[in-house]
Amino acid sequence: MFKYTSLKEQLIEERSKNAALKTQTDKNASDIDYIAMMSDIELDMDETEDEEYEW
């Protein structure tokens, strides 16, 4: 009926999901930067926002 997952397995699974999400977020950011560069659009870079989410 239900599958038991230990805390260690849950932690490993969630870390894996987080790593995949970070990879996708980084790819999206680089795609946006590339499109903006090719379209000659300047993006406002808010340095404080990036510092909040650094690992």
Phi and psi in radians as a Rosetta constraint file:
Dihedral C 1 N 2 CA 2 C 2 CIRCULARHARMONIC -2.025 0.35
Dihedral N 2 CA 2 C 2 N 3 CIRCULARHARMONIC 2.540 0.35
Dihedral C 2 N 3 CA 3 C 3 CIRCULARHARMONIC -1.704 0.35
Dihedral N 3 CA 3 C 3 N 4 CIRCULARHARMONIC 2.231 0.35
Dihedral C 3 N 4 CA 4 C 4 CIRCULARHARMONIC -1.463 0.35
Dihedral N 4 CA 4 C 4 N 5 CIRCULARHARMONIC 2.250 0.35
Dihedral C 4 N 5 CA 5 C 5 CIRCULARHARMONIC -2.142 0.35
Dihedral N 5 CA 5 C 5 N 6 CIRCULARHARMONIC 2.177 0.35
Dihedral C 5 N 6 CA 6 C 6 CIRCULARHARMONIC -1.201 0.35
Dihedral N 6 CA 6 C 6 N 7 CIRCULARHARMONIC 2.857 0.35
Dihedral C 6 N 7 CA 7 C 7 CIRCULARHARMONIC -1.070 0.35
Dihedral N 7 CA 7 C 7 N 8 CIRCULARHARMONIC -0.665 0.35
Dihedral C 7 N 8 CA 8 C 8 CIRCULARHARMONIC -1.119 0.35
Dihedral N 8 CA 8 C 8 N 9 CIRCULARHARMONIC -0.754 0.35
Dihedral C 8 N 9 CA 9 C 9 CIRCULARHARMONIC -1.149 0.35
Dihedral N 9 CA 9 C 9 N 10 CIRCULARHARMONIC -0.683 0.35
Dihedral C 9 N 10 CA 10 C 10 CIRCULARHARMONIC -1.088 0.35
Dihedral N 10 CA 10 C 10 N 11 CIRCULARHARMONIC -0.752 0.35
Dihedral C 10 N 11 CA 11 C 11 CIRCULARHARMONIC -1.072 0.35
Dihedral N 11 CA 11 C 11 N 12 CIRCULARHARMONIC -0.802 0.35
Dihedral C 11 N 12 CA 12 C 12 CIRCULARHARMONIC -1.075 0.35
Dihedral N 12 CA 12 C 12 N 13 CIRCULARHARMONIC -0.757 0.35
Dihedral C 12 N 13 CA 13 C 13 CIRCULARHARMONIC -1.128 0.35
Dihedral N 13 CA 13 C 13 N 14 CIRCULARHARMONIC -0.760 0.35
Dihedral C 13 N 14 CA 14 C 14 CIRCULARHARMONIC -1.198 0.35
Dihedral N 14 CA 14 C 14 N 15 CIRCULARHARMONIC -0.647 0.35
Dihedral C 14 N 15 CA 15 C 15 CIRCULARHARMONIC -1.135 0.35
Dihedral N 15 CA 15 C 15 N 16 CIRCULARHARMONIC -0.660 0.35
Dihedral C 15 N 16 CA 16 C 16 CIRCULARHARMONIC -1.133 0.35
Dihedral N 16 CA 16 C 16 N 17 CIRCULARHARMONIC -0.761 0.35
Dihedral C 16 N 17 CA 17 C 17 CIRCULARHARMONIC -1.085 0.35
Dihedral N 17 CA 17 C 17 N 18 CIRCULARHARMONIC -0.756 0.35
Dihedral C 17 N 18 CA 18 C 18 CIRCULARHARMONIC -1.101 0.35
Dihedral N 18 CA 18 C 18 N 19 CIRCULARHARMONIC -0.695 0.35
Dihedral C 18 N 19 CA 19 C 19 CIRCULARHARMONIC -1.118 0.35
Dihedral N 19 CA 19 C 19 N 20 CIRCULARHARMONIC -0.718 0.35
Dihedral C 19 N 20 CA 20 C 20 CIRCULARHARMONIC -1.143 0.35
Dihedral N 20 CA 20 C 20 N 21 CIRCULARHARMONIC -0.709 0.35
Dihedral C 20 N 21 CA 21 C 21 CIRCULARHARMONIC -1.150 0.35
Dihedral N 21 CA 21 C 21 N 22 CIRCULARHARMONIC -0.698 0.35
Dihedral C 21 N 22 CA 22 C 22 CIRCULARHARMONIC -1.125 0.35
Dihedral N 22 CA 22 C 22 N 23 CIRCULARHARMONIC -0.717 0.35
Dihedral C 22 N 23 CA 23 C 23 CIRCULARHARMONIC -1.066 0.35
Dihedral N 23 CA 23 C 23 N 24 CIRCULARHARMONIC -0.781 0.35
Dihedral C 23 N 24 CA 24 C 24 CIRCULARHARMONIC -1.153 0.35
Dihedral N 24 CA 24 C 24 N 25 CIRCULARHARMONIC -0.693 0.35
Dihedral C 24 N 25 CA 25 C 25 CIRCULARHARMONIC -1.114 0.35
Dihedral N 25 CA 25 C 25 N 26 CIRCULARHARMONIC -0.770 0.35
Dihedral C 25 N 26 CA 26 C 26 CIRCULARHARMONIC -1.093 0.35
Dihedral N 26 CA 26 C 26 N 27 CIRCULARHARMONIC -0.701 0.35
Dihedral C 26 N 27 CA 27 C 27 CIRCULARHARMONIC -1.137 0.35
Dihedral N 27 CA 27 C 27 N 28 CIRCULARHARMONIC -0.754 0.35
Dihedral C 27 N 28 CA 28 C 28 CIRCULARHARMONIC -1.072 0.35
Dihedral N 28 CA 28 C 28 N 29 CIRCULARHARMONIC -0.747 0.35
Dihedral C 28 N 29 CA 29 C 29 CIRCULARHARMONIC -1.102 0.35
Dihedral N 29 CA 29 C 29 N 30 CIRCULARHARMONIC -0.739 0.35
Dihedral C 29 N 30 CA 30 C 30 CIRCULARHARMONIC -1.207 0.35
Dihedral N 30 CA 30 C 30 N 31 CIRCULARHARMONIC -0.605 0.35
Dihedral C 30 N 31 CA 31 C 31 CIRCULARHARMONIC -1.124 0.35
Dihedral N 31 CA 31 C 31 N 32 CIRCULARHARMONIC -0.734 0.35
Dihedral C 31 N 32 CA 32 C 32 CIRCULARHARMONIC -1.112 0.35
Dihedral N 32 CA 32 C 32 N 33 CIRCULARHARMONIC -0.755 0.35
Dihedral C 32 N 33 CA 33 C 33 CIRCULARHARMONIC -1.067 0.35
Dihedral N 33 CA 33 C 33 N 34 CIRCULARHARMONIC -0.740 0.35
Dihedral C 33 N 34 CA 34 C 34 CIRCULARHARMONIC -1.118 0.35
Dihedral N 34 CA 34 C 34 N 35 CIRCULARHARMONIC -0.808 0.35
Dihedral C 34 N 35 CA 35 C 35 CIRCULARHARMONIC -1.096 0.35
Dihedral N 35 CA 35 C 35 N 36 CIRCULARHARMONIC -0.729 0.35
Dihedral C 35 N 36 CA 36 C 36 CIRCULARHARMONIC -1.106 0.35
Dihedral N 36 CA 36 C 36 N 37 CIRCULARHARMONIC -0.727 0.35
Dihedral C 36 N 37 CA 37 C 37 CIRCULARHARMONIC -1.116 0.35
Dihedral N 37 CA 37 C 37 N 38 CIRCULARHARMONIC -0.783 0.35
Dihedral C 37 N 38 CA 38 C 38 CIRCULARHARMONIC -1.200 0.35
Dihedral N 38 CA 38 C 38 N 39 CIRCULARHARMONIC -0.460 0.35
Dihedral C 38 N 39 CA 39 C 39 CIRCULARHARMONIC -1.625 0.35
Dihedral N 39 CA 39 C 39 N 40 CIRCULARHARMONIC 0.015 0.35
Dihedral C 39 N 40 CA 40 C 40 CIRCULARHARMONIC 1.008 0.35
Dihedral N 40 CA 40 C 40 N 41 CIRCULARHARMONIC 0.819 0.35
Dihedral C 40 N 41 CA 41 C 41 CIRCULARHARMONIC -1.955 0.35
Dihedral N 41 CA 41 C 41 N 42 CIRCULARHARMONIC 2.305 0.35
Dihedral C 41 N 42 CA 42 C 42 CIRCULARHARMONIC -1.603 0.35
Dihedral N 42 CA 42 C 42 N 43 CIRCULARHARMONIC 2.262 0.35
Dihedral C 42 N 43 CA 43 C 43 CIRCULARHARMONIC -1.742 0.35
Dihedral N 43 CA 43 C 43 N 44 CIRCULARHARMONIC 2.448 0.35
Dihedral C 43 N 44 CA 44 C 44 CIRCULARHARMONIC -1.336 0.35
Dihedral N 44 CA 44 C 44 N 45 CIRCULARHARMONIC 2.212 0.35
Dihedral C 44 N 45 CA 45 C 45 CIRCULARHARMONIC -1.813 0.35
Dihedral N 45 CA 45 C 45 N 46 CIRCULARHARMONIC 1.985 0.35
Dihedral C 45 N 46 CA 46 C 46 CIRCULARHARMONIC -1.695 0.35
Dihedral N 46 CA 46 C 46 N 47 CIRCULARHARMONIC 1.794 0.35
Dihedral C 46 N 47 CA 47 C 47 CIRCULARHARMONIC -1.132 0.35
Dihedral N 47 CA 47 C 47 N 48 CIRCULARHARMONIC -0.581 0.35
Dihedral C 47 N 48 CA 48 C 48 CIRCULARHARMONIC -1.185 0.35
Dihedral N 48 CA 48 C 48 N 49 CIRCULARHARMONIC -0.556 0.35
Dihedral C 48 N 49 CA 49 C 49 CIRCULARHARMONIC -1.164 0.35
Dihedral N 49 CA 49 C 49 N 50 CIRCULARHARMONIC -0.716 0.35
Dihedral C 49 N 50 CA 50 C 50 CIRCULARHARMONIC -1.159 0.35
Dihedral N 50 CA 50 C 50 N 51 CIRCULARHARMONIC -0.652 0.35
Dihedral C 50 N 51 CA 51 C 51 CIRCULARHARMONIC -1.177 0.35
Dihedral N 51 CA 51 C 51 N 52 CIRCULARHARMONIC -0.495 0.35
Dihedral C 51 N 52 CA 52 C 52 CIRCULARHARMONIC -1.157 0.35
Dihedral N 52 CA 52 C 52 N 53 CIRCULARHARMONIC -0.514 0.35
Dihedral C 52 N 53 CA 53 C 53 CIRCULARHARMONIC -1.887 0.35
Dihedral N 53 CA 53 C 53 N 54 CIRCULARHARMONIC 0.167 0.35
Dihedral C 53 N 54 CA 54 C 54 CIRCULARHARMONIC -1.245 0.35
Dihedral N 54 CA 54 C 54 N 55 CIRCULARHARMONIC 2.551 0.35
